[in-house]
């Protein structure tokens, strides 16, 4: 009976100790993998935010230039309306004051 019990207990405790340390090792590897994934996600979102900042700056510059162009076109439009009113007055048509 001792020939069966001692080797069985030795194998059992060896397996138990191996399982305990391998469990700790696998937990440490899982945590390392989670950290690597978090670092990758942070890098991805940081690059995305940098790209968004660049695009936002470009869009802001475009809007500013379009506002300047809009003001210039409104000025030209007003000048053309004034010229048209002068032309109508010279040709004897009544001046429209409702606009």
C-alpha positions in Angstrom: 0.0 0.0 0.0 2.9 2.4 0.8 4.2 1.8 -2.7 1.0 3.3 -4.1 0.3 6.1 -1.6 3.7 7.8 -1.5 4.2 8.1 -5.3 0.6 9.2 -5.7 0.9 11.9 -3.0 4.2 13.1 -4.5 2.7 13.4 -7.9 -0.4 15.1 -6.5 1.6 17.7 -4.5 4.0 18.3 -7.4 1.0 18.9 -9.7 -0.6 21.2 -7.1 2.5 23.3 -6.7 3.0 23.5 -10.5 -0.6 24.5 -10.9 -0.3 27.2 -8.3 2.8 28.8 -9.8 1.5 28.4 -13.4 -1.7 30.1 -12.3 0.3 33.1 -11.0 2.4 33.1 -14.2 -0.7 33.1 -16.4 -2.3 35.9 -14.4 0.9 38.0 -14.7 0.9 37.3 -18.5 -2.7 38.3 -18.8 -2.1 41.6 -16.9 0.9 42.3 -19.2 -1.2 41.6 -22.3 -3.9 44.0 -20.9 -1.3 46.7 -20.3 0.0 46.2 -23.8 -3.5 46.6 -25.2 -4.1 49.7 -23.1 -0.9 51.3 -24.3 -1.8 50.5 -27.9 -5.3 52.0 -27.4 -3.8 55.1 -25.8 -1.4 55.5 -28.8 -4.3 55.1 -31.3 -6.5 57.6 -29.6 -3.6 60.1 -29.1 -2.8 59.9 -32.8 -6.5 60.3 -33.6 -6.7 63.4 -31.4 -3.6 64.9 -33.0 -5.1 64.3 -36.4 -8.4 65.9 -35.2 -6.5 69.0 -33.9 -4.8 69.4 -37.3 -8.1 69.1 -39.1 -9.8 71.5 -36.8 -7.1 74.1 -37.3 -7.4 73.7 -41.1 -11.2 74.0 -40.9 -10.9 77.1 -38.7 -8.5 78.7 -41.2 -10.8 77.8 -44.1 -13.8 79.3 -42.3 -11.9 82.5 -41.6 -10.8 82.9 -45.2 -14.4 82.2 -46.4 -15.7 84.8 -44.0 -13.3 87.4 -45.5 -14.3 86.3 -49.0 -18.0 86.6 -48.0 -17.5 90.1 -46.7 -15.7 91.1 -49.9 -18.5 89.6 -52.1 -21.1 91.4 -50.0 -19.3 94.7 -50.6 -19.1 94.0 -54.3 -22.8 93.1 -54.3 -23.7 96.3 -52.5 -21.7 98.3 -55.0 -23.4 96.6 -57.9 -26.8 97.2 -56.4 -25.9 100.9 -56.0 -24.8 101.1 -59.6 -28.0 99.4 -60.7 -30.1 101.9 -58.8 -28.1 104.8 -60.3 -28.6 103.3 -63.8 -32.4 102.9 -63.1 -32.6 106.6 -62.0 -30.8 107.8 -65.1 -33.3 105.9 -67.3 -36.3 107.4 -65.5 -37.5 104.3 -63.6 -38.7 104.9 -60.0 -36.4 104.0 -57.2 -37.5 101.0 -55.1 -37.2 101.8 -51.4 -38.6 98.6 -50.1 -35.3 96.7 -50.4 
